[in-house]
Amino acid sequence: MAKRGSLTINSENIFPIIKKWLYSDHDIFYRELISNGCDAITKLKKLEIMGEWEKPEDLKFKIEVTIDSNEKTITFQDNGIGMTMEEVDEYINQIAFSGARDFLEKYKDKANEEQIIGHFGLGFYSAFMVADKVTIDTLSYKEGAEPVHWESEGGTEFEMEPGDKKESGTTIKLYLNEDSLEFCNEYRAKEVLAKYCSFMPVEIYLTNASAEPQYETIEKDELKETDTIIETIVEEAKTEEKENEKGEKEVVEISPAKEKYKIAKRPVPVNDVNPLWNKHPNECTEEEYKAFYRKVFNDYKEPLFWIHLNMDYPFNLKGILYFPKLNLNYDSLEGTIKLYNSQVFIADNIKEVIPEFLMLLKGVIDCPDLPLNVSRSALQNDGFVKKISDYISKKVADKLNGMFKTDRENYEKYWDDINPFIKFGCLKDEKFAEKINDSILFKNLKGKYLTISDCLEENKEKHENRIFYITDEKEQSQYINMFKEAGLDAIYMTENIDNPFMNYLEQKNENVKFLCINSDLSDIFKEEVSEEDKEAIKADAEALTELFRKALGKENLDVKVEKLKNENVSSMITVSEESRRMQEMMKMYTMPGMDNSMFGGNETLVLNYNNKLVQYVLGHKEGTHTNAICEQLYDLAALSHGSLTPERMTKFIARSNDLMLAMAE
C-alpha cells in the first residue's frame, strides 16, 4: 500500500529558501543530482573495498542523463548504492538528514572520507526549482531489497510505494515546469554539464531521447559485444587497369573486398574522470598541460608556463595554475580560477580561497577539504580557508623564485609578460612580496634585466640611491639620448601599475628614490659656471622669462636657463616627480576622456644658454620673428616631452611654414 504524507521540514518555508537563496543559479540542479549519483557509486565502491559487497564482473559504473523535449523531462540514472524504503523515508522525506553524513558516521573507522561528495543533504531538493513533479525509482544493493517508487508534486506532499526497478541504483525523473524547458534542450544540457560536471569522478553519458538515432560505421575487427549492428556493409574489391611487364593491359586488385558494420553510435562520456591535476607532475607532459589549458579555458594562445600544485598535508589540495600572456593594462585584467571540491565544480574566482592577485591567472584548484555550506557556494571557517589561500600564494612565489635562480634566461624572457602580475601581487599580498622581493627585475636602456640592488650599483658613482626611469620611449627619446651620451642608465617603467609600485618600493626601501628621466636635469648635463657668469645668466634668465611668458600668453610659466654641454639642445620641458605621479594617479582614477591638464602641470621650460637660437632671442628681443621663435622653442620642447593638443599642433605646423618662408626670403 502506498504511503502518503507531507515532508518533514525542519525549517519553515524551505522551498522559497532553496529557490531564491540557496541556489541562485537554476541550472545547479544538474550538478546536485549528478553529484548525488556519483556519491551513491562512491559509497558502493567503498563497500567493495571493505569486502561488504561484491561487484559483478560486467558492471560498469556510470551516470546516465536522458533529456526528452517531447515529454519535457530529464532523467538521472545511477547504478550506485540505491535506497530501501526506510532510507527514502529518512533521507528524502525528512530533509534534515543527510545520507552521506550518516554513511560516514557509520563507516568512519573503516574508510577515509576522500571522494565522498554528498554531505549536502538538500541537494536533491534543487530539482523542485525547475520541476513541477519529481519521481524516484530506487533499489538498494542489499540482498533481498525491495524496489521503491516515490513521487511528489510541488515538493511538499509525497507518495511512496513498492516499485518495479530491477537493478540496484537510483533513477530520478524531473517533469519540468514551463519556465524551465530550456534544460531539456540538448545544446543547453551539454553547456550545463560542461560547466559543472566536466571532471566528475564517474562517467556521465547524455542521451537525447527525442533526437533522431545516430549511427557510425566501423571496421569488422573493431566490433564490440556491446555494439548494436544496424546493417552489414559489403565493400567490393577495388581494381585498377595497369600495364604488365609485357606491355599488356590487365585488371589488378588494389584492395580486397571487405565487410564493415553500421552500428548505433557508441555513447561517449561528457566528462574526464581523471583530470590532469590528479596526476603527479612528473607524469604530465608539456603537450598535456597545453591541451588541458586549451580545453578548459578555450584559449588558443599558449600559456607562458604553469605551476602544478599537489599536496596532501596539512590539507588536501591539487591544481594547475597557468600564467597566460597578460594584457598589460592591468586594471582591466581578469583571469579565471575554477574551484572544485572532489572534482565537482563549485565556482569561478572564489576570493576567499584564491589570493586577489592570482585572479589574473587561469587555472583549476581542487580542494576536497573546503568547508562549504549546503549550497556549496559559500565558505565557512575563515581560518582554514586563509591557510589554503596562503599556501597557494607561497607555491606561486616558490615557483617564480625557483625559475629566477635556476632558469634565469627563461625567467627574463617571460618578465615583460608576467611583471604586471608580480607587481600587483606585491601591492596586494605582503607575504608574497617578501618572498618574491629578490626576484623582481627591471629592464634598463640596454635591454638588460637588473634587480633593484643592481640598479643602485649601476648609478652608485653618479647618483647614489636614485634610480631613473622612463615612462614612454618615444616621448622621452631626447632625454634617453642625453642619458646614453652621459653614460647614465635608466629603467623602463611603462605600465599603469608602475606608478603605485614605485611608491610601494620607496616605502619598503627608505634609501631608494625613483625619478623620471625628464623630472629634472642632472648636473652631469650642465657646464660648470663661474660666479661672474652666474650673475649674467640670472639677468638674461629674467629677460627670457618675460619674453616667453608674453609670446606664449602664459603668465605663470616657469622658465629656467642652464648652460648645457650639448649646444644643439635648445629647449626642454621638465615635470617634477611629485607632479608627474599625481597626474598618473589621477589618470588611473578619473573618468575616461577627462582632460589631464586640469590636474596642473608643474612643468618647467629649460632653455640652453649655449644654444644659438636662445642667444638669437636674447639679441633680438624686438625682432620680427622673435615671438614666433619663442613659441616654436616651447612647442619643440613640448613635442620632445610628449605631444601637442590638436589646436597647438595646427598652429605649430602653420608657424613652421611661416618661419621657413621667412628663411627662404
Salt bridges, closest charged atoms under 4 A:
ASP27 OD2 - LYS195 NZ 3.17
GLU32 OE2 - ARG31 NE 3.08
GLU32 OE2 - ARG376 NE 3.16
ASP39 OD2 - LYS43 NZ 3.90
GLU52 OE2 - LYS110 NZ 2.92
GLU64 OE1 - LYS62 NZ 3.97
GLU71 OE1 - LYS173 NZ 3.27
GLU87 OE2 - LYS142 NZ 3.41
ASP89 OD2 - LYS3 NZ 2.89
GLU105 OE2 - LYS108 NZ 3.12
ASP137 OD1 - HIS149 ND1 3.06
GLU151 OE2 - LYS133 NZ 3.92
GLU151 OE1 - HIS149 NE2 2.87
GLU159 OE1 - ARG4 NE 3.03
GLU178 OE2 - LYS72 NZ 3.41
GLU182 OE1 - ARG188 NE 2.60
GLU186 OE2 - LYS190 NZ 3.23
GLU191 OE1 - ARG188 NH1 2.82
GLU203 OE1 - LYS60 NZ 3.13
GLU219 OE1 - LYS258 NZ 3.87
GLU219 OE2 - LYS260 NZ 3.51
ASP227 OD2 - ARG266 NH2 2.90
GLU231 OE2 - LYS262 NZ 3.90
GLU235 OE2 - LYS260 NZ 3.40
GLU259 OE1 - LYS220 NZ 3.62
GLU286 OE2 - LYS290 NZ 2.83
GLU287 OE2 - ARG294 NH2 2.82
GLU288 OE2 - LYS279 NZ 3.14
ASP299 OD1 - LYS301 NZ 3.86
ASP299 OD2 - LYS362 NZ 2.93
GLU302 OE1 - LYS290 NZ 3.17
ASP348 OD1 - LYS338 NZ 3.30
GLU356 OE2 - LYS428 NZ 3.84
ASP390 OD1 - LYS386 NZ 2.65
ASP390 OD2 - LYS431 NZ 3.61
ASP398 OD2 - LYS394 NZ 2.87
GLU412 OE2 - ARG408 NE 2.89
ASP416 OD2 - LYS443 NZ 3.55
ASP417 OD2 - LYS325 NZ 3.87
ASP498 OD1 - LYS423 NZ 2.65
GLU506 OE2 - LYS513 NZ 3.92
GLU506 OE2 - ARG581 NH2 2.68
ASP520 OD1 - LYS560 NZ 3.97
ASP523 OD1 - LYS526 NZ 3.54
GLU531 OE2 - LYS534 NZ 3.33
ASP533 OD2 - LYS563 NZ 3.75
GLU562 OE2 - LYS526 NZ 3.50
GLU577 OE2 - ARG581 NE 2.73
GLU584 OE2 - ARG580 NH1 3.89
GLU584 OE2 - LYS587 NZ 3.12
GLU631 OE1 - ARG655 NH2 3.56
ASP635 OD1 - ARG648 NH2 2.80
ASP635 OD2 - ARG655 NH2 3.10
